[in-house]
């Protein structure tokens, strides 16, 4: 099988990781990198040609696919150009800054028969997939509440706030686990380090069926936290997402029927951890790249396809417009 010719736009902090993973695959050939920053260019090395922009990359190297790892404000225009030229497209999260832009990209990808893949890396973590199986199979019973915390994770950005930079991780997981429509989004954001750029955000969402969701994000925290909890009528799960400490736990849970007890306290009939799965050595980014290659080759929709990820952009914009 011929190798996929891929062009990379952006070789900075995350672009370097993409370059490493794509170059490590036997079925991908990184034909060129579009980058203007001298420091980033130096990190690319001499094996891959460097061009100043996406237009030059497409014209001179004719890639089959484009991977975009640039600031969020550039995603829409770059992805639109790539798709318009008939290129499969990998876009760093978020897909766009406006729901109407995300929807346009999804429509364009369908029209040009191209894959539009959003880098919502954690959807490819096997533990996130296992949690989805537990939820969809009814192991937790009726879902009541979801809680996400992402503290002290990532770099403090100057081009986007903590809501748009960090929330896509947790919102994409929430959307992957829950098909329920989002009825309400409220976000309280606080800017301490830079005027007008929130570094702390607390979100409260309500899904149809009365399901509540809590999302707590902060760049300023003494400990690194990346966790998710789902509470149901029959059980609860806890996902620990920090690299090197990944695990998924299931707790059986039940309270006595209020009609059969006296006093002002509902006794807990059972609350016990009955399942614990440790994360393996797999790198979620490498699994995401594998899913992208499969999507390009087989034409299947991956979990982070644009048609699904546009829902994340809609929630982001409803909560705190960029």
C-alpha positions in Angstrom: 0.0 0.0 0.0 1.3 3.5 -0.9 2.3 5.7 2.0 0.0 8.6 2.8 1.7 11.9 1.9 1.1 14.3 4.8 1.9 17.9 5.2 2.2 19.5 8.7 1.2 23.1 9.4 2.9 24.3 12.6 5.9 22.7 14.2 5.6 24.3 17.7 4.8 22.7 21.0 2.2 20.3 19.8 3.3 20.2 16.2 6.6 18.6 17.2 4.6 15.7 18.9 2.6 15.2 15.7 5.7 15.2 13.6 7.3 12.6 15.8 4.3 10.3 15.7 3.6 10.6 12.0 7.3 10.2 11.1 7.3 7.0 13.2 4.8 5.3 11.0 5.7 3.2 8.0 2.5 4.1 6.2 3.0 7.9 6.3 5.4 10.1 4.5 5.7 13.7 5.9 6.4 15.5 2.7 6.8 19.0 4.1 6.2 21.3 7.1 4.8 24.8 6.9 6.4 27.0 9.6 7.7 30.5 9.8 9.2 30.6 13.3 13.0 30.1 13.1 13.1 28.3 16.5 10.4 25.8 15.3 12.1 25.4 12.0 15.4 24.4 13.7 13.6 21.7 15.6 12.1 20.1 12.4 15.5 18.9 11.2 16.9 18.6 7.7 15.0 15.5 6.6 11.7 17.3 5.9 11.4 20.4 3.6 10.1 23.5 5.3 7.9 26.0 3.5 6.5 29.3 4.7 2.8 28.6 4.5 0.0 26.1 3.6 -0.5 27.5 0.1 3.1 26.8 -0.7 2.9 23.4 0.9 -0.1 22.3 -1.2 1.3 23.8 -4.5 4.8 22.5 -4.3 4.3 19.1 -2.5 0.7 18.0 -3.2 0.0 16.1 0.0 -2.9 13.8 0.4 -3.6 14.9 3.9 -2.9 18.0 6.0 -2.3 18.2 9.8 -2.9 21.6 11.4 -1.2 22.4 14.7 -1.5 26.2 15.0 -3.3 28.7 17.3 -7.1 28.3 17.5 -7.8 31.5 15.7 -6.2 30.0 12.5 -7.9 26.6 12.5 -11.0 27.6 10.4 -9.2 29.3 7.6 -6.5 26.7 7.3 -8.9 23.8 7.4 -11.1 25.5 4.9 -8.2 25.9 2.5 -7.1 22.3 2.9 -10.6 20.8 2.4 -11.3 23.1 -0.5 -8.2 21.6 -2.2 -9.5 18.1 -1.6 -7.1 17.2 1.3 -8.0 15.1 4.3 -7.6 17.3 7.3 -6.4 16.8 10.9 -7.1 19.8 13.1 -5.9 20.5 16.5 -8.7 21.2 19.0 -10.9 23.2 18.9 -12.1 22.7 15.3 -13.2 26.4 15.0 -14.1 29.4 17.2 -17.7 29.6 15.9 -20.3 26.9 15.6 -21.3 28.2 12.1 -17.6 27.8 11.0 -17.4 24.3 12.4 -20.6 23.4 10.6 -19.3 24.9 7.3 -16.1 22.8 7.6 -18.2 19.6 8.2 -20.3 20.4 5.1 -17.2 21.1 3.0 -15.5 17.9 4.1 -18.7 15.9 3.1 -18.9 17.7 -0.2 -15.2 17.0 -1.1 -15.4 13.5 0.4 -12.5 14.3 2.8 -11.9 13.2 6.3 -12.2 16.0 8.8 -10.5 14.8 12.0 -10.2 16.8 15.2 -7.4 16.1 17.6 -9.5 15.2 20.6 -6.7 12.9 21.7 -8.3 11.5 24.9 -11.2 9.9 23.0 -8.7 7.3 21.8 -7.6 6.3 25.4 -8.8 2.7 25.8 -10.0 3.6 29.3 -12.2 6.3 27.9 -13.6 3.8 25.5 -14.2 1.3 28.3 -16.0 3.9 30.4 -18.3 4.6 27.4 -19.0 0.9 27.2 -20.0 0.8 30.9 -22.3 3.8 30.5 -24.0 2.6 27.3 -24.5 -0.9 28.6 -26.4 0.4 31.6 -23.8 -0.7 34.2 -24.2 2.6 36.0 -28.0 2.7 35.7 -29.6 6.0 35.1 -27.0 8.7 34.8 -27.4 11.5 37.3 -24.2 13.6 37.2 -20.8 14.0 35.5 -17.9 16.0 37.0 -14.6 17.0 35.3 -11.6 18.6 36.8 -8.5 19.7 34.8 -6.1 21.7 37.0 -2.5 22.7 36.5 -2.5 21.0 33.0 -0.9 22.5 29.9 0.8 25.8 29.4 -0.6 29.2 30.3 -1.5 30.7 26.9 -1.6 34.2 25.7 -3.7 33.5 22.6 -6.6 31.7 24.2 -8.2 31.3 27.6 -8.5 28.2 29.8 -12.0 27.6 28.7 -11.2 27.3 25.0 -7.8 25.7 25.6 -8.7 23.1 28.2 -12.5 22.5 28.1 -12.4 20.8 24.7 -10.7 17.8 26.3 -13.5 17.3 28.9 -16.4 18.4 26.7 -15.3 16.0 23.9 -15.2 13.1 26.5 -18.6 14.2 27.8 -20.1 14.2 24.3 -18.5 10.9 23.6 -20.0 9.3 26.7 -23.4 11.1 26.6 -25.8 11.5 23.6 -28.1 13.7 25.6 -28.8 17.2 24.3 -27.2 20.1 26.2 -30.1 22.3 27.4 -28.1 25.0 29.3 -24.5 26.1 29.7 -23.3 28.6 32.3 -19.6 29.5 32.7 -18.0 31.7 35.4 -14.5 32.8 34.2 -11.8 34.7 36.2 -8.8 36.5 34.9 -5.9 36.9 37.3 -2.6 36.6 35.4 -3.5 38.5 32.2 -6.3 41.0 31.7 -9.2 39.6 29.7 -7.7 36.1 29.5 -9.4 33.7 31.9 -7.1 31.3 33.7 -9.9 29.8 35.9 -13.3 28.7 34.7 -16.1 26.9 36.4 -18.9 25.6 34.1 -22.3 24.1 34.9 -24.2 22.3 32.2 -27.6 20.7 32.2 -28.4 17.9 29.8 -31.8 16.6 28.8 -33.3 14.3 31.3 -32.1 16.4 34.2 -28.4 15.2 34.0 -26.0 17.7 35.5 -22.4 18.4 34.5 -19.7 20.2 36.4 -16.4 21.3 34.7 -13.6 23.0 36.8 -10.6 24.3 34.9 -7.6 26.2 36.2 -4.1 26.9 35.1 -3.2 28.0 38.6 -3.2 24.9 40.8 -0.5 23.4 43.0 -1.2 19.9 41.8 -1.9 18.4 38.3 -5.4 17.0 38.1 -7.2 15.4 35.1 -10.1 13.4 36.3 -13.7 12.6 35.5 -16.5 11.1 37.6 -19.8 9.8 36.5 -22.6 9.1 39.0 -25.5 6.8 38.2 -28.3 5.1 40.0 -26.5 1.8 40.3 -22.9 2.7 40.2 -20.2 5.3 39.7 -17.0 5.5 37.7 -13.8 7.5 38.2 -11.4 8.1 35.3 -7.9 9.3 36.1 -6.4 10.8 33.0 -2.9 11.9 34.0 -0.1 10.3 31.9 1.7 7.6 33.9 -1.2 7.4 36.4 -4.1 6.5 34.1 -6.8 4.2 35.6 -10.5 3.6 35.5 -12.5 2.5 38.6 -16.1 1.3 39.1 -18.0 1.6 42.3 -21.2 -0.2 43.1 -23.6 2.1 44.7 -27.1 2.0 46.2 -29.2 3.7 48.8 -32.2 2.4 50.7 -35.7 3.2 49.5 -36.7 6.3 51.4 -40.2 4.9 52.0 -38.8 2.0 54.0 -36.6 3.8 56.5 -37.1 6.1 59.4 -35.3 9.2 60.5 -33.8 11.9 58.3 -30.9 9.9 56.7 -31.1 7.6 53.7 -28.8 4.6 54.5 -26.3 3.6 51.9 -26.9 0.0 51.2 -23.7 -0.5 49.3 -20.7 1.5 48.2 -17.8 -0.5 47.1 -15.0 -0.4 44.5 -15.5 -3.6 42.5 -13.4 -2.9 39.4 -10.1 -1.1 38.7 -8.3 -1.0 35.4 -4.8 0.4 35.1 -3.8 2.3 32.0 -1.3 0.6 29.7 1.8 1.9 28.0 -0.1 3.0 24.8 0.2 6.7 23.9 -3.3 8.2 23.2 -1.8 10.5 20.5 -0.4 7.5 18.6 -3.8 5.8 18.9 -5.4 8.9 17.5 -3.0 9.0 14.6 -3.9 5.3 13.9 -7.6 6.2 13.8 -6.9 9.1 11.4 -5.0 6.8 9.0 -7.7 4.2 9.2 -10.3 6.9 8.5 -8.4 8.1 5.4 -7.9 4.6 4.1 -11.2 3.1 4.9 -13.5 6.1 4.8 -14.9 5.4 8.3 -15.9 8.2 10.7 -13.6 8.2 13.8 -14.9 9.3 17.2 -13.5 12.8 16.8 -14.7 13.4 13.3 -15.8 16.9 12.6 -19.4 15.9 12.4 -19.2 14.9 16.1 -16.7 17.6 17.2 -18.9 20.5 16.0 -21.0 19.8 19.1 -18.0 20.7 21.3 -17.6 24.0 19.5 -21.3 24.8 20.0 -21.0 24.2 23.7 -17.8 26.3 23.9 -19.4 29.2 22.2 -22.6 29.0 24.3 -20.6 29.0 27.4 -18.0 31.7 26.8 -17.7 33.2 23.2 -14.1 33.4 22.1 
